[in-house]
Amino acid sequence: MSPESPATPYLLIGGEPTVRALVKRFYQLMDELPEAWEIRKLHPQDLSGSEEKLYLYLTGWLGGPQLYVERHGHPRLRSRHLPFPVDSRARDQWMLCMRMALEENVADEGIRAKLAQSLQDLADFMRNMPDAPAA
């Protein structure tokens, strides 16, 4: 890292290897945890394409190379997720997997907490439908 380059979260967590490991573990958890079943159903059977897109997106989001933008254009996250029902329950299941993956892959507690909060805000923004009424 050169003195003039800022210490981005991407660099602080370890760059490409850490982002790849984070995303891989995230999708493993989504595939394994019964608590994440509803969010898992929204994804294709083969998670490899989803995994690659999340890796590309998070790389740029964390301050690394803008790989997603280079390959797919502007992320337009909310509009790309409109075909999928995302309520608070889906958000919380997504975040359960992401928090666990962060815990296992981001050693620095302060950075991990900041990333978890930023991702929580992003996940909350992705909600596109009201929550089901309580039974």
matplotlib code that plots the C-alpha trace (Angstrom):
import matplotlib.pyplot as plt

x = [0.0, 1.5, 1.4, -1.1, -3.6, -6.2, -6.6, -9.9, -11.9, -10.9, -7.2, -7.7, -9.5, -6.9, -8.1, -9.2, -8.5, -10.6, -13.5, -13.6, -13.5, -16.2, -18.5, -17.9, -18.7, -21.7, -23.3, -22.2, -24.1, -27.1, -27.1, -26.7, -28.7, -32.3, -32.8, -31.8, -34.2, -36.5, -33.7, -32.0, -35.2, -34.8, -31.5, -30.8, -29.9, -26.3, -25.0, -21.8, -23.2, -24.6, -21.3, -19.3, -21.6, -21.5, -17.7, -17.5, -19.9, -18.3, -14.8, -15.9, -18.2, -15.3, -13.0, -11.2, -11.3, -14.7, -15.0, -18.8, -19.2, -16.5, -18.4, -22.1, -22.4, -24.0, -25.2, -28.7, -29.1, -32.6, -34.0, -32.2, -33.8, -37.4, -38.4, -37.6, -39.8, -37.5, -39.1, -37.6, -37.5, -35.5, -33.2, -32.6, -31.8, -29.4, -27.7, -27.5, -25.4, -23.3, -22.7, -21.5, -19.3, -17.8, -17.1, -15.2, -13.3, -12.7, -10.3, -10.4, -13.5, -13.8, -13.7, -16.1, -18.6, -18.5, -18.9, -21.8, -23.6, -23.0, -24.3, -27.3, -28.1, -27.7, -29.8, -32.5, -32.6, -33.2, -36.6, -39.2, -42.3, -44.1, -43.7, -46.4, -48.8, -48.1, -50.1]
y = [0.0, 3.4, 6.3, 8.2, 5.3, 5.2, 2.1, 0.8, -1.9, -4.1, -3.7, -3.8, -7.1, -8.8, -8.1, -10.7, -13.9, -12.6, -11.4, -14.7, -16.7, -14.4, -14.9, -18.6, -19.1, -16.8, -19.1, -22.2, -21.0, -20.0, -23.5, -25.3, -23.3, -24.2, -20.6, -19.3, -21.6, -18.8, -16.7, -19.8, -20.6, -17.2, -18.3, -20.8, -24.4, -23.8, -20.9, -20.4, -17.5, -15.8, -16.3, -14.8, -11.8, -11.1, -11.4, -8.9, -6.5, -6.7, -6.1, -2.7, -1.9, -2.5, -0.1, -2.6, -2.8, -2.0, -5.5, -5.7, -2.3, -3.3, -6.5, -5.8, -2.0, -0.1, -2.5, -1.1, -3.4, -2.6, -2.8, -6.1, -7.5, -6.4, -9.7, -11.4, -10.9, -9.2, -8.5, -8.1, -11.8, -12.3, -9.4, -11.0, -14.4, -12.8, -10.9, -14.0, -15.7, -12.6, -11.9, -15.5, -15.3, -12.0, -13.4, -16.3, -14.3, -10.7, -10.8, -7.2, -6.7, -3.0, -3.4, -6.4, -4.3, -1.4, -3.8, -5.6, -2.3, -1.0, -4.4, -4.3, -0.8, -2.1, -5.2, -3.1, -0.9, -4.0, -4.7, -4.3, -5.7, -5.3, -7.8, -10.5, -9.7, -11.5, -14.7]
z = [0.0, -1.0, 1.4, -0.8, -1.1, 1.6, 3.8, 2.4, 4.1, 1.2, 2.0, 5.7, 5.7, 3.4, -0.1, -2.6, -0.6, 2.3, 0.2, -1.7, 1.6, 3.1, 0.1, -0.1, 3.6, 3.3, 0.7, 2.5, 5.5, 3.5, 2.0, 5.4, 8.0, 8.4, 9.7, 6.2, 4.2, 3.0, 1.6, 0.2, -1.8, -3.6, -5.1, -7.9, -7.0, -8.2, -6.1, -8.1, -10.2, -7.1, -5.3, -8.2, -8.5, -4.7, -4.8, -7.6, -6.0, -2.5, -3.9, -5.2, -2.3, 0.1, -1.9, -4.1, -7.8, -9.4, -10.8, -10.8, -12.6, -15.2, -16.0, -15.4, -15.2, -12.3, -9.7, -9.4, -6.4, -5.4, -9.0, -9.6, -6.5, -7.2, -8.7, -5.4, -2.2, 0.3, 3.6, 7.1, 7.5, 4.3, 5.3, 8.7, 7.3, 4.8, 7.6, 9.8, 7.2, 6.5, 10.2, 10.7, 7.6, 8.8, 12.2, 10.7, 8.1, 9.4, 12.3, 13.4, 15.6, 14.9, 11.1, 11.4, 13.4, 10.9, 8.0, 9.7, 10.3, 6.8, 5.4, 7.7, 6.3, 2.8, 3.5, 5.1, 2.0, -0.2, 1.4, -1.3, 0.4, 3.7, 6.4, 6.8, 9.6, 12.9, 13.3]

ax = plt.figure().add_subplot(projection="3d")
ax.plot(x, y, z, "-o")
ax.set_aspect("equal")
plt.show()
